Amino acid sequence: MSCQEPRFDANGLLPAIVQDADTGQVLTLAYMNQLAYNLTRSSGQTHFWSRSRNELWHKGATSGNIQIVVEMQLDCDCDALLVRVRPAGPACHTGQATCFHNLVPPENPHANS
C-alpha cells in the first residue's frame, strides 16, 4: 500500500518520530495534528501538538533549538511519520541532545540468549 497523506488517529493525532538526518540518532517522539503537519511541510521546521498543554508548538520558538526538516516519510500504514531533521541545538527540554537519554536495563539480560 502506498500513500501520500497521513491517517490521523481518532484524536486527530499522528505520532512523529524525529531523527537526526546526519547521525541517525532518534531525537524525540512527538505528535502532530493536521495543522502541525501542514505547518511542518510548508515552513520546513517542525511543529507539533502538545497533548499536555493542548496547543500547537513550534520546536525552538522560545529556545532557538529549531529543527530543519530534511525529509518526511510515512510508514506502511500511513499512521506514523518519520521526520529527518538537522537540529540547531538539543531536542529535549532538559537540555539533552535527545529525549531518549534514560537507560532502562533489561530485568534479565540473558533471557534472549
GUTITOR-470750 format. One record per residue: x, z, y of N, C-alpha, C in turn; residue in one letter. Coordinates in pm, whole numbers. Layout:
N
+--------+--------+--------+--------+--------+--------+--------+--------+--------+-----+
:    n_x :    n_z :    n_y :   ca_x :   ca_z :   ca_y :    c_x :    c_z :    c_y : res :
+--------+--------+--------+--------+--------+--------+--------+--------+--------+-----+
:      X :      Z :      Y :      X :      Z :      Y :      X :      Z :      Y :   A :
...
+--------+--------+--------+--------+--------+--------+--------+--------+--------+-----+
//
This chain:
113
+--------+--------+--------+--------+--------+--------+--------+--------+--------+-----+
:    n_x :    n_z :    n_y :   ca_x :   ca_z :   ca_y :    c_x :    c_z :    c_y : res :
+--------+--------+--------+--------+--------+--------+--------+--------+--------+-----+
:     84 :      0 :   -117 :      0 :      0 :      0 :     89 :      0 :    124 :   M :
:     63 :    -88 :    214 :    137 :    -95 :    339 :     41 :    -64 :    453 :   S :
:     92 :      4 :    555 :      5 :     39 :    667 :     84 :     34 :    797 :   C :
:     13 :     19 :    903 :     74 :     16 :   1036 :     30 :    136 :   1121 :   Q :
:    -83 :    196 :   1084 :   -139 :    307 :   1161 :   -146 :    433 :   1076 :   E :
:   -120 :    549 :   1136 :   -125 :    674 :   1060 :   -266 :    717 :   1027 :   P :
:   -275 :    797 :    921 :   -402 :    859 :    882 :   -391 :   1007 :    917 :   R :
:   -461 :   1048 :   1022 :   -460 :   1187 :   1065 :   -549 :   1269 :    973 :   F :
:   -517 :   1398 :    956 :   -596 :   1484 :    867 :   -729 :   1522 :    932 :   D :
:   -805 :   1608 :    865 :   -938 :   1648 :    913 :   -932 :   1719 :   1048 :   A :
:   -817 :   1777 :   1082 :   -798 :   1842 :   1212 :   -742 :   1748 :   1317 :   N :
:   -727 :   1620 :   1279 :   -673 :   1522 :   1372 :   -523 :   1529 :   1388 :   G :
:   -454 :   1583 :   1287 :   -309 :   1603 :   1297 :   -233 :   1523 :   1191 :   L :
:   -109 :   1493 :   1225 :    -18 :   1419 :   1138 :    114 :   1495 :   1134 :   L :
:    161 :   1540 :   1015 :    291 :   1606 :   1010 :    402 :   1506 :   1042 :   P :
:    496 :   1551 :   1125 :    607 :   1465 :   1167 :    739 :   1536 :   1136 :   A :
:    815 :   1477 :   1046 :    948 :   1529 :   1014 :   1045 :   1462 :   1111 :   I :
:   1119 :   1543 :   1186 :   1212 :   1490 :   1284 :   1354 :   1503 :   1228 :   V :
:   1425 :   1390 :   1226 :   1558 :   1383 :   1164 :   1657 :   1326 :   1264 :   Q :
:   1777 :   1381 :   1267 :   1885 :   1326 :   1350 :   1924 :   1189 :   1293 :   D :
:   1913 :   1085 :   1372 :   1939 :    948 :   1326 :   2085 :    927 :   1290 :   A :
:   2175 :   1004 :   1349 :   2318 :    984 :   1323 :   2369 :   1066 :   1205 :   D :
:   2322 :   1190 :   1191 :   2375 :   1277 :   1086 :   2285 :   1288 :    964 :   T :
:   2156 :   1254 :    979 :   2061 :   1269 :    870 :   2004 :   1409 :    858 :   G :
:   2051 :   1502 :    941 :   2002 :   1640 :    935 :   1855 :   1647 :    977 :   Q :
:   1775 :   1720 :    900 :   1635 :   1743 :    936 :   1634 :   1846 :   1048 :   V :
:   1571 :   1813 :   1159 :   1570 :   1900 :   1276 :   1449 :   1990 :   1282 :   L :
:   1333 :   1936 :   1252 :   1210 :   2015 :   1259 :   1096 :   1946 :   1187 :   T :
:    992 :   2022 :   1164 :    864 :   1969 :   1118 :    764 :   2010 :   1225 :   L :
:    700 :   1913 :   1285 :    601 :   1939 :   1389 :    479 :   1855 :   1360 :   A :
:    379 :   1865 :   1445 :    255 :   1791 :   1423 :    223 :   1708 :   1546 :   Y :
:    165 :   1592 :   1521 :    120 :   1503 :   1628 :    -29 :   1481 :   1613 :   M :
:    -99 :   1479 :   1726 :   -235 :   1428 :   1726 :   -224 :   1283 :   1775 :   N :
:   -336 :   1216 :   1791 :   -332 :   1075 :   1832 :   -261 :   1057 :   1966 :   Q :
:   -289 :   1146 :   2061 :   -226 :   1135 :   2193 :    -75 :   1154 :   2185 :   L :
:    -30 :   1254 :   2111 :    113 :   1278 :   2096 :    181 :   1159 :   2029 :   A :
:    116 :   1104 :   1928 :    168 :    986 :   1858 :    181 :    869 :   1955 :   Y :
:     77 :    844 :   2031 :     79 :    732 :   2127 :    185 :    753 :   2235 :   N :
:    196 :    875 :   2287 :    297 :    904 :   2390 :    438 :    889 :   2336 :   L :
:    459 :    933 :   2212 :    590 :    919 :   2149 :    627 :    772 :   2137 :   T :
:    534 :    691 :   2092 :    560 :    547 :   2078 :    586 :    481 :   2213 :   R :
:    506 :    515 :   2313 :    518 :    446 :   2443 :    634 :    496 :   2529 :   S :
:    669 :    624 :   2516 :    774 :    680 :   2602 :    913 :    674 :   2540 :   S :
:    920 :    669 :   2406 :   1050 :    670 :   2339 :   1109 :    810 :   2328 :   G :
:   1029 :    913 :   2359 :   1069 :   1053 :   2342 :    959 :   1124 :   2264 :   Q :
:    997 :   1231 :   2192 :    899 :   1297 :   2108 :    801 :   1383 :   2187 :   T :
:    676 :   1375 :   2145 :    566 :   1457 :   2194 :    494 :   1511 :   2071 :   H :
:    445 :   1634 :   2081 :    381 :   1697 :   1967 :    256 :   1771 :   2010 :   F :
:    179 :   1814 :   1912 :     64 :   1900 :   1935 :    102 :   2039 :   1885 :   W :
:     98 :   2137 :   1974 :    127 :   2275 :   1936 :      1 :   2338 :   1877 :   S :
:      9 :   2372 :   1749 :   -106 :   2436 :   1684 :   -125 :   2579 :   1734 :   R :
:    -16 :   2648 :   1768 :    -27 :   2787 :   1814 :    -78 :   2796 :   1958 :   S :
:    -36 :   2703 :   2042 :    -79 :   2705 :   2183 :   -199 :   2615 :   2208 :   R :
:   -231 :   2534 :   2108 :   -343 :   2441 :   2119 :   -328 :   2348 :   2240 :   N :
:   -207 :   2289 :   2250 :   -181 :   2200 :   2362 :    -71 :   2099 :   2328 :   E :
:    -72 :   1991 :   2402 :     29 :   1887 :   2389 :    160 :   1937 :   2449 :   L :
:    273 :   1902 :   2387 :    402 :   1934 :   2447 :    501 :   1821 :   2428 :   W :
:    581 :   1801 :   2531 :    688 :   1701 :   2532 :    816 :   1775 :   2501 :   H :
:    878 :   1745 :   2389 :   1000 :   1814 :   2348 :   1107 :   1796 :   2455 :   K :
:   1156 :   1907 :   2508 :   1261 :   1904 :   2608 :   1212 :   1905 :   2752 :   G :
:   1082 :   1907 :   2774 :   1028 :   1904 :   2910 :   1079 :   2021 :   2994 :   A :
:   1092 :   2139 :   2934 :   1141 :   2254 :   3008 :   1288 :   2285 :   2976 :   T :
:   1331 :   2260 :   2854 :   1468 :   2294 :   2813 :   1569 :   2183 :   2843 :   S :
:   1521 :   2061 :   2857 :   1612 :   1947 :   2872 :   1659 :   1890 :   2740 :   G :
:   1620 :   1954 :   2629 :   1663 :   1912 :   2495 :   1569 :   1805 :   2439 :   N :
:   1564 :   1693 :   2508 :   1475 :   1585 :   2465 :   1526 :   1521 :   2337 :   I :
:   1439 :   1445 :   2275 :   1474 :   1370 :   2154 :   1438 :   1224 :   2179 :   Q :
:   1538 :   1138 :   2178 :   1519 :    995 :   2198 :   1485 :    931 :   2063 :   I :
:   1372 :    866 :   2056 :   1325 :    807 :   1930 :   1403 :    679 :   1899 :   V :
:   1458 :    674 :   1779 :   1530 :    557 :   1730 :   1438 :    475 :   1640 :   V :
:   1359 :    545 :   1557 :   1276 :    477 :   1458 :   1167 :    572 :   1411 :   E :
:   1050 :    516 :   1380 :    941 :    593 :   1321 :    895 :    521 :   1195 :   M :
:    876 :    599 :   1086 :    832 :    542 :    959 :    719 :    625 :    902 :   Q :
:    613 :    560 :    861 :    504 :    628 :    790 :    538 :    635 :    643 :   L :
:    492 :    740 :    576 :    513 :    749 :    432 :    418 :    655 :    359 :   D :
:    425 :    654 :    227 :    349 :    560 :    145 :    198 :    576 :    158 :   C :
:    151 :    696 :    191 :      7 :    719 :    208 :    -36 :    714 :    355 :   D :
:     59 :    690 :    443 :     34 :    681 :    588 :    -16 :    812 :    648 :   C :
:     12 :    924 :    579 :    -36 :   1052 :    631 :     75 :   1150 :    665 :   D :
:    198 :   1100 :    676 :    312 :   1178 :    723 :    408 :   1081 :    791 :   A :
:    480 :   1133 :    889 :    566 :   1048 :    972 :    708 :   1101 :    971 :   L :
:    804 :   1011 :    957 :    945 :   1042 :    974 :    986 :    985 :   1109 :   L :
:   1038 :   1073 :   1195 :   1081 :   1031 :   1328 :   1232 :   1052 :   1336 :   V :
:   1305 :    942 :   1342 :   1452 :    950 :   1352 :   1487 :    947 :   1501 :   R :
:   1566 :   1047 :   1545 :   1594 :   1065 :   1688 :   1742 :   1085 :   1715 :   V :
:   1776 :   1072 :   1842 :   1906 :   1116 :   1893 :   1876 :   1234 :   1985 :   R :
:   1908 :   1355 :   1939 :   1874 :   1474 :   2017 :   1973 :   1497 :   2132 :   P :
:   1920 :   1546 :   2244 :   2004 :   1581 :   2359 :   2009 :   1733 :   2369 :   A :
:   2049 :   1797 :   2261 :   2055 :   1942 :   2255 :   1987 :   1994 :   2131 :   G :
:   1981 :   2127 :   2117 :   1922 :   2187 :   1997 :   1775 :   2153 :   1981 :   P :
:   1731 :   2143 :   1856 :   1590 :   2115 :   1828 :   1507 :   2241 :   1827 :   A :
:   1568 :   2354 :   1789 :   1493 :   2478 :   1771 :   1485 :   2560 :   1899 :   C :
:   1371 :   2625 :   1919 :   1354 :   2710 :   2037 :   1447 :   2831 :   2036 :   H :
:   1509 :   2860 :   1920 :   1604 :   2972 :   1910 :   1743 :   2934 :   1959 :   T :
:   1762 :   2803 :   1985 :   1894 :   2755 :   2026 :   1974 :   2696 :   1911 :   G :
:   1921 :   2706 :   1789 :   1988 :   2646 :   1673 :   1970 :   2494 :   1678 :   Q :
:   2064 :   2423 :   1622 :   2058 :   2276 :   1619 :   1935 :   2227 :   1544 :   A :
:   1897 :   2301 :   1439 :   1783 :   2264 :   1356 :   1692 :   2385 :   1338 :   T :
:   1565 :   2360 :   1318 :   1472 :   2470 :   1289 :   1491 :   2523 :   1148 :   C :
:   1559 :   2445 :   1063 :   1582 :   2484 :    924 :   1719 :   2551 :    910 :   F :
:   1728 :   2675 :    958 :   1854 :   2748 :    952 :   1843 :   2881 :    877 :   H :
:   1728 :   2908 :    819 :   1707 :   3031 :    742 :   1718 :   3002 :    593 :   N :
:   1831 :   3037 :    534 :   1856 :   3009 :    393 :   1775 :   3102 :    304 :   L :
:   1705 :   3044 :    209 :   1628 :   3121 :    110 :   1692 :   3095 :    -26 :   V :
:   1768 :   3191 :    -76 :   1833 :   3169 :   -206 :   1731 :   3171 :   -319 :   P :
:   1755 :   3095 :   -426 :   1664 :   3096 :   -540 :   1667 :   3234 :   -608 :   P :
:   1553 :   3273 :   -663 :   1548 :   3401 :   -734 :   1635 :   3399 :   -858 :   E :
:   1636 :   3286 :   -929 :   1717 :   3270 :  -1048 :   1795 :   3139 :  -1034 :   N :
:   1917 :   3146 :   -987 :   1993 :   3022 :   -962 :   2022 :   2940 :  -1087 :   P :
:   2002 :   2998 :  -1205 :   2032 :   2928 :  -1330 :   1906 :   2882 :  -1404 :   H :
:   1791 :   2895 :  -1341 :   1663 :   2864 :  -1406 :   1653 :   2717 :  -1447 :   A :
:   1713 :   2626 :  -1371 :   1703 :   2483 :  -1399 :   1825 :   2429 :  -1471 :   N :
:   1909 :   2514 :  -1522 :   2032 :   2469 :  -1590 :   2005 :   2433 :  -1733 :   S :
+--------+--------+--------+--------+--------+--------+--------+--------+--------+-----+
//
